[in-house]
Each structure stands twice: as C-alpha cells, then as structure tokens.
Amino acid sequence: MPPRTSPNRARAAWSAVAVATLALGSFSFALPASAATITENGGAARLDHDEDRNEAIREALVDGPAKNVILLIGDGMGDSEITVARNYAEGAGGTFAGIDTLPLTGQYVHWAVNPDGTPNYASESASTASAWSTGTKTVNGRLSVDVDNTPQATLLELAKANGMKTGNVSTSEIQDATPGAEVAHISARGCYGPVQTTANCTSEALQNGGLGSISEQLLNVRPDVTLGGGSASFTQTAQAGPWEGETLFAQAEDRGYQLVDDAESLGAVTEASAEQPLLGLFTEGNFPVRWNGPAAVDLTAGGTLPPAAACTENPARLETGLSLASLTTKAIDLLDNEDGFFLQVEGASIDKQDHAANACGQIGETVDLDEAVQVALEFAKEQGDTMVVVTADHAHTSQIVGSAIPGLNTHLLTSEGQPMIVGYGTSAAGGSQQHTGSQVRIAGYGPGASNVIGLTDQTDLFFTSANALELERDLQSLSADATISAPAEVAPGAEFTVTVSGLDADWQALGSFGTDTDLGQVDVIDGTAVFTVTAPEDLGDYTVTITGAQTDVELSAEVTVAANPAPVPTSSPSPSVAPAGTDGSGSGSNGALAVTGATAPWALAGIAGTMLAIGAYAVYRRRRGIA
C-alpha cells in the first residue's frame, strides 16, 4: 500500500493542531461574564455575549483529509435522551464534557426503506447502522445489504482495504446491529452464530453457499481490535468450511486471534494487527448497565406518582478497566499508527434501557458514552489529524414531562435536588417502548467535520467519513495489481509454497492446483496469502490458480512436476479479474464489488465449490471489468 501521509493530510494536521485547543475551548467553556443566578437576566445563557463566535467557528472548520476517524454512536440517543441524562447528571445549565463540546453540530434524518423501495419513516438499529456504514439505505432488520440483499462494502472494510487499522467497540453483543453492520452482510440481524443462521438465514449459512453468520463473517474480516460482549455465540460450532465441527472460539484461536475475556488479560495486550487481531469478549450477552433506579410506574388507570428518587450504582457493572471509556482508550492505543485507523465505538444500552422504560439505565449509559467521547476528543486534540463524530442511530421514546402521563412514569431526583418526570408512552407496561422517527443530533470535530453541519441524511455520514480518510472505494482496483509467486519446477511429491501478494481488498483467498486438487481457503494477511502445496506424483505441467474471495481477482501460474527439477526463478504473472459483461464469480457468487452501491462479490463460499472443477487456465490470462 502507498503511504497514507499526503501533502494535504500533513497540511490538515498542522492546521488542526493550531486551532484544536482554541476551537474546543471557544465552544465548550464560553461562560457568562458574571456568576449570575439563573433567575437573573442572562443568568441561564450558555454563551459569552460580549464576544462574537464567528472567529471560533472559522477556526473549527479544518480542511481534510483526516488520518484517523473515530465514530461514536449512542444507540437510541435522541435529543430527548441527551437532555434527560444532562438534566439528571449535570443539571439544567450543565454541560457534558464530551457530547456537548464538539464544535460543529447538525441534525440528520434516519428513515429506512421498505422491500419495495419506498420510505419507511420508523427505522431501527440494523438499517440505520447499515446506512452510515455503507452509504446505502436498506430494509429494517438487514445488515449492510441493499434492498435486493446485495452486500455493500462498509467503512471498516474499506479502511482495512486501504491499508488502515480498524477497530469495533461496543457495550452490546459484538454481533448486534451497530457493530455487526461494519463486519457482516446478512438479511436478518439476529443471525449471530451458525445455529441462528442455519435456522433463520438458511440460504446465507456456510453449508448452503452463503457468507455465514455474523460471528463467522467477523472472523473473516479480521478487524485489528474487536471489544464487546457476545461470547455465547462463539461457543457455537461451525457447520461447514475449513473449521467445520470446531467452535468459533477454537477457530479464532487457530486463525491467530488474541482472545481476552477480562480487564487483566486485556491490559496485557500491547499490540494488535491483522496477523494477530484482538478479540475481547467480556460477557456472554450485553454489558451490565452502569446505574439502576426506580422502576417506571404505570399510571394508565390512574394512581399516584411516587416520590422522586435518585439512581444508584449497579453492583453488577463490569470492573473499571472494562468501562466504555477504558475500552476506547485501549482501542486507540492499539490502533494508533502511521497509516491511520478507523474506529467505531457504540454505547449500546441507551436504546435497550429506553425500550425497557428504565430511566436510570439509559441515563447511566449516556454518561458512559460521554466519557468515551472525552477520550476520543483528548486524542484528537493531541494529534490534530483525527475527525471525531458523535451521533445516534435513531431517536427513542423517553420524554421529560411536567406531570404524570397516563402511561409509564419515572420520578427522578436530579443532581440539582430537583424532581424530573420521565414519561414513556409508546407501549403498554411490559411491552417494548418504540423508536421514533425524529431527526437526531450529529456533531463533529477535526478535519472534514464541517460536513455534519445543517440537515443531512444518515447515509451522508458514510461519505463524510470515507472522503475525510481519502478512501479508495473501488475495492477490486485495490487488489488488481496482485502478483503470484510459485516455483517453475518441482519434484514429484515435493511440498512447495505459492504466495500471492497485493490482495489488499481480500480477506480470504481460495486455491486450486491442476484440475482436481482443491487447495482450500487461507486468510489474507496484509494483502498476502500463502498456500502450501504437495506436488502430484505424475509428471507434467499444472496450473495453480488463486482467487481473492472478496474481489474475484484471479491469478494463475504454471508449475511443472519434473523428475529432475531445475533451480529456476519463481514465476510472478499478472493478476486477472472478471471481463466486462460477466459477474466474475463462481457458483453462488454475487459478483464483484467495485464501489459501494455496486454488486457485491463476497463469493467466499460459492467460489470454494467452483474451484474444485476449475481446469487448466491460460497462464497470465487477464480478466478485467466490473460487475
């Protein structure tokens, strides 16, 4: 891969360093001139009205590109959820030190689409996460596929293909909608492991030629850092593929993953890479929440609102080293490198506790996310080359009300000692409170962040991030210059290696030797795939063919099995890709993914079967084109 430090990137970094402290300071801490009480004229003002903000706004507008992007998602964190949490934790005139201090702010809409392509105004976490991950609207419940179920490349995949490190952090099961959308392409968000996929996503199961479960696709993509919950799915057993019959945990270990499950083992990790990715799964399901509190009271049939009460610490909360802020710090430490990184961080249970009408639960998770945002902003200010974006996937139910509603009510005593009623009215007691379709806040800091200003669509965040990082989105082109190296002659029965380099946009490669030898699947590590081959006993000329599973880039070389092989240089033919007008795939393939929005090639399982029947290809044959 070429170096990622361009002249534009260097200029942007110097510019950002120069204004970082001033820009954040101007927007975050501009206080009234006097310590007036809130009842006095100007006493509640958040701005210093003796100063003009124009200069501060100009200084916050930093040109891209960015070296790094950190995207922080508060799941279900609508404006109401932010306000509920701020009132409780910081007071009516208070400020969250992270969420409220990003200098550039806008709003975005987050509608989904129906299967017929018409708008669906009430979205959910799978369709919304897919929107910013891929730039393509999809149907509720689907992950990073379009309306026709065609896979769409994600920000994490594109960053990886462009030579950057990647990370995915969540307080939910790591297969859940928001983290899952960055690493998987599937028609039903609940297909976490082989068991659920076999039952509910049958055509997408590995044994049926599909890409496999969300967990299996995660293992294929190999993000450098993955931290969250969801270990239960990794105890399931693969139903097909090279690791058939093994648990996903055993598969991960066999494929070089560093596996950790507590703060101590996480703290011992000093490096994470494509060769040794970090997979930290700290709970079987979602993380326990930070705060507990009074249960919502159903006053549908009347009754009395109970006295206001405060939230309390949840004794089941994970140890300090596994807070969202701690995990974000660890991820940034492991990802920071000269080629840049993309990191997504999710505070997942704002949404989950809102569904449960648990006000203290959702408030504590918002506070948790704010602490993670502070970590990201501190890094961005120090580096001067990092774009930080904070937003939500969709809006939610909770509302601050002036008196009890005929529904669910929680009566809280805030940090200011004042009562606050939080009402939930989109589902009856015992049901799940619903998402709402209201636009949500998006805020940014750093190079390229000005693109969040105003009213945008959720899909715009994909392009804002990809453009800030100057990502090449034509994945096939990133693997098109790959080369193959194989010995020209080998002895009968000899073991030799075939190496393919430059498959930058492929996570796996598939190989065949001659007409009837399947070389199986290997992981592509930093663009390189290595196959170990045993030569047949029969003398003659054979063709070795290697195909990138994600891009369909195909490379071939001639190997002669000779009684007395001569020590000759290895051959390095040119790669080949599908000719124009074809889909470049084997049976079950979806064709080549050139850019996001094009037909996807994720042909891993489909090509595997086809490779068994591949005959001798013409050496160096080029197949060029985009499906």
URDAKA-V803077 format. One line per field, one symbol per residue. phi: phi as a letter, one per 30 degrees, with the letter a starting at -180 (. if undefined). A space follows every 10 residues. Layout:
BEGIN
phi: ???
END
This chain:
BEGIN
phi: .deccceddd ddddddddce ddddddddbd cedbdddddd eidcdccddd bccedddedd dcdddcdbbc ccccdidded dddeddeddb jecdbddced cddcbbbbcb dcbdediddc dccbdddddd dddbibdbde jcchbddcid ebdceddddd ddicdbbbba ccedddeddd ddbbbadbdd ddbedddddc bedcdedcic djdedddedd dhedbbblcj deddddcdca idceicdddd deddcjddcb badddddddc abaddbdcbc bcbdbddddd bcadddcdce cjkcddedbc dbddddedee dcdddddded ddedceadci abbcbbcdce ddddedhcdd dddedddede dddddddddd dddibbccbb abdadbdebd bdaecdadbb cccdddicdb cccbbcadej ccdcdbcddb dbbbbjeidd dddicbcedd dededddddh ddcdddddcd cdbcbbddbb deidcbcccc bjddcccbbb bbbicbcddi cbdcchicbb ccbcdddddk cbccbbbddc cidbbbbdbc dbdbdddcdd cbdddbbdde jccibceidc idcdbejcdd cdcedddedd edcddddddi dcbclbd
END
